[in-house]
Amino acid sequence: MHKLVKNHIFSLIAWILILIISVVALPDVTGLTREHSNISLPSDVQSEVAKSIQNDWGPKQKNTYQVAVVFNKEKGKLTSDDKDAINETIAKLKDNQDRYGIKMVLGPDDNIATKKKLQSKDNTTWIMQLNVAKKHGPINDVEAQLTKAVKTAGIRTYVTGADVLQNAFSNAIQEGIKKTEVITVVFIFIVLVIVFKSPIVPLISLLTVGVSFITSFAIVTNLVKYQNFPFSNFTQVFMIIVLFGIGTDYNILLYDKFKEDLGKGMNRYEAMNSALKVAGKTILYSGSSILIGFSALSLANFSIYQSAVGVAVGVAVLLIVLLTLNPFFMAVLGEKMFWPVKKFTGEHEDKLWHGISKGTLAHPIIYLIVLAVVVIPFGLMYTGHLNYDDTDEIDNNETAKAGMLIVEDHFSKGMAEPSTLYIKSNHKLDNEADLRLIDQLTRQLQASKDVAFVTSVTQPYGESIDQLYVKNQLNTVNQGVDQARAGLGKLSKASKQLSAGANKLADGTSQLQNGTSQLQDGASKLQSGTSKLQNGAGRLQNGTGQLQGGASRLQNGTQQMTSGLNQLNSQLASGSAGIANAQKNTKAALEKSYKANLSKSINSIPGLTQQQKMAAMQAAGAALEKSWAEASASMPNVSGQMGQLQTGVGRLATASGQLNNGASTLNSGIGQLNSSAGQLSSGIGQVNSSTGQLSSGIGQLNSSVGQLNSGAGQLAANTPKLTNGVDEVNSGLGQGAAYLNGLASSSAADTFYIPQEFIKNDTFQTSIKNYLSPDKKSAMLMIVFKSNPSSLKATKKAQDLSLMAKKSFAGTRLKNVTVAMGGESSNIADIKDIANRDFIRTAAIMLIGIGIALIFVTRSLLQPVYILGTLLIAYFCSLSITEWVVKATLGKSMLTWNTPFFGFIMLIALGVDYSIFLMTRYRELENGKPSQRMLKACGIIGTVVVSAAIILGGTFAALIPSGIPTLIEVALAVIIGLIILVFIMPITLSAAVKLTYEGVHWRKNKRVKN
């Protein structure tokens, strides 16, 4: 056995062992991909700052998946039975939170806020929001568990949300990779069979590239698992495409040289060494440039750009495998590698490249001008508008995507992925001053265009609470002021009436006091008269026996007198007019009765002469008339409403009653004391005593009327002061009401003010619990956009609103707070900013690295410039054409946001291969002028480049059936770029060599010989 065969057998055994170890050590790729599917950004961008604040919020939000469950009635509106069924499902989740890893659940029927925001206005769709702990399991398992748990009879249910959608994207990528792997292997096998007309070469090529991929992928995934190596959804698929694409190209270059050397009569070992020396050197040069290009991505700041560095690991392993494992098959199989081919020929010139190069070398300026005229319009076609909506990568029939679309149809488009503005302070925010500033910001955000609604601690329903604004509070105060003014108006009017009445009362009481004084004088005179009457009665003592009949009549008279006094009392109570009538009636009855009875009594006394009888009658009548006249004159016309006067008259009536009793006693005494007239004197004495009581009562009445007169005078004097005070107060309230009304109608009335007692209210405490962190030092405002959260409009608005918040707090007590916008829109805005900046930076690093490698390969400073210029022309043209093709075939107006970057690194890193192939062959040709050597090199390498471009383009074409827009667009960009390179590379490099080394002979231009 040949020594080389023995050496390469050891290489084979070593690679077999490495392959076995790689397969055994390969971690869970699907789980690893899901775990690293989220794009990581620098910690100082605001979406990451927002995540940091959220993670510090508390156990209900820290390290959780944010999930939305959508309940939808496909036809018609939700019935009461449907709603009951949904609530039962939600109750089941709430009762089993530990089982499902739920940290927080917010049902659509929980409170006023959720009823307004989580129930669609058309009454067809409800949304439940969940936070599920990440430690509960991978998002794939969480989604599967929840999907089963939320099934509700008669209702369509969907589990969606940002994390679930990202998982759906990862799953779609994994499914696309499976299709790509199969298609790539089949395509490469068929192409190699066609190229080499042998089934053995394709198998060997696929085996060596397959070993390279499995080994390198095992290395990368273990680095990811244990060293946090950059990784993303695209790492695996790009490693497959690049390794199988360039690996096949390198194998073609190596096998073609080996076949050529066998055709020259070399044995297998000599041909192997020659192929390794010549083609191997080209492979090393080409692979090194690709390795440098992809390794440069490790210097990127953007994680998804860094994730492509895994391709560099694959390229390094590929070079080692191809240059160590391929020699084994060459040395062992020799010519049998190409079975059933038996005739081996040398190199063949490619007519396409030869013809293009020949024409360019003859007229370099003209070809360059024509090239510029052709490519410049394509460069101008590119709009540069990119789509950052990763949900477009997911098929609409995917459950998570379908749920999101239903939310967009029945709610605002931003409802599926709302933005969250976080405010972090170094002090507690649950006070009137800070809450006012937060409410002010909330209203500013709500007034912004493209904002559907904003919820915050002061507006948990997305609407202002009227009771917490000065305008509403002023209206309440104004209503009270109006009522007070109305009451004061009535009081002022009443006080004026009281003043008038008090004056009249003062006048009446003065008259009343005068009348009672006169009444008291009359009563005294009456008492004197009764004393005289008592003396007269003593003189009549002798005739008492005869007065018994007259005494009875006297008793009747006193009864009438008592009745009259009672009538006087009644009339006195109802008014002065009644008193006058009673006085008149009483006088008449009393005179009549008294005179009649006195006349009968005197006439019945024996021994009196007629003259004596007349004198007695006249004297008694005159005395009675005088006493009555004096008493009557003392009776003023007073108001019947004076209670004390009525009391005095009542006492007079009592005295009259006692007089009546005295008369009765007199009657009885006269009847019993026929032999003694002393009883008459006794009866008259009782009358005298009663008259004294009457005089005393009238005295008391006089004193009370005096007090009443004094009080009425004070009331009359003070009532105008009261009226003036009421008017002054009313006037002051009027001025205050005018000011408050003006304030209520001004912009200042829109100011937020929350009383301390309202902060402690249970309802508001619920809002604090939902929108303030447990330590009360952080607040969040949820913002729902009208447009798609991933749209350019929403992402720009997210940045604008964050800036608005910072400006709103400038110069206030919250000027030093941390403000950060979280959510999909902010995340995309940061991705866009980081991606754009890092694209330019990474592209520059990559071009510089490849340029340095080209300097060593070409040993020239200008040729690398020509090569890179050619690659850039191809890139920009391919990007413009790809945008047009995607719009025409896929109906998408924008490329996905990462297509330009991945298209760039793939086309530049892989396209440089063909330049190195050409320039390496150019340097190997040492005889002839530069233009002649370039023409020959183009003719020889053209076949290799075209074949390699077909294979590489075919491997990228395998991405199209994946259905992932990014992969499809990157594939189109690379394929179109390779086609452009095939046509323009012989033009640009031939013209560059001609103009650089030979110049232009304007007058005498010789043709380049074949």
Buried (B, 14 or more C-beta within 10 A) or exposed (E): EEEBBEEBBEBBEEBEEBBEEBEEEBEEBEEBBBBBBBBBBEEEBBBBBBBBBBEBBBEEBBEBBBBBBBBBBEEEEBEEEBBEBBBEBBEBBEEEBEEBBBBBBBBBBBBEBBBBBBBBEEBBBBBBBBBBBBEBBBBBEBBEBBBEBBEBEEBBBBBBBBBBBBBBBBBBBBBBBEBBBEBBBEBBBEBBBEBBEBEBBBBBBBBBBBBBBBBBBBBBBBBBBEEEBBBBBBBBBBBBBBBBBBBBBBBBBBBBBBBBBBBEEBEBBEBBBBBBEBBBEBBBBBBBBBBBBBBBBBBBBBBBBBBBBBBBBBBBBBBBBBBBBBBBBBBBBBBEBBEEBEEBEEBEBBEBBBBBBBBBBBBBEEBBEEBEEEBEEBBEBBEEEBBBBBBBBBEEEBBBBBBBBBBBEBBBBBBBBBBBBBBBBEEEBBBBEBBBBBBBBBBBBBEBEBBBBBBBBBBBBBBBBEEBBBBBBBBEBBEEBBEBBEEBEEBBEEBBEBBEBBBEBBBBBBBBBBBBBBBBBBBBBBBBBBBBBBEBBBEBBEBBBBBBBBBBBBBBBBBBBBBBBBBBBBBBBBBBEBBBBBBEBBBEBBBEBBBBBBBBBBBBBEEBEEEEBEEBBEEBBEBBEEBBEBBBEBBBEBBBEBEBBBBBBBBBBBBBBBBBBBBBBBBBBBBEBBEBBBBBBBBBBBBBBBBBBBBBBBBBBBBBBBEBBEBBBEBBEEBBEBBEBBBEBBEEBBEBBEEBBEBBEEEEBEBBBBEEEBBEEEEBEEBBEBBBBEEBBBBBBBBBBBBBBBBBBBBBBBBBBBEBBEEBBEEBBBEEBBBBBBBBBBBBBBBBBBBBEBBEBBBEBBBEBBBEBBBEBBEBEBBBBBBBEBBBBBBBBBBBBBBBBBBEEEEBEBBBBBBBBBBBBBBBBBBBBBBBBBBBBBBEBEEEBBBBBBBBBBBBBBBBBBBBBBBBBBBBBBBBBBBBBBBBBBBBBBBBBBBBBBBBBBBBBBBBBBBEBBEEEEEEEEEBEE
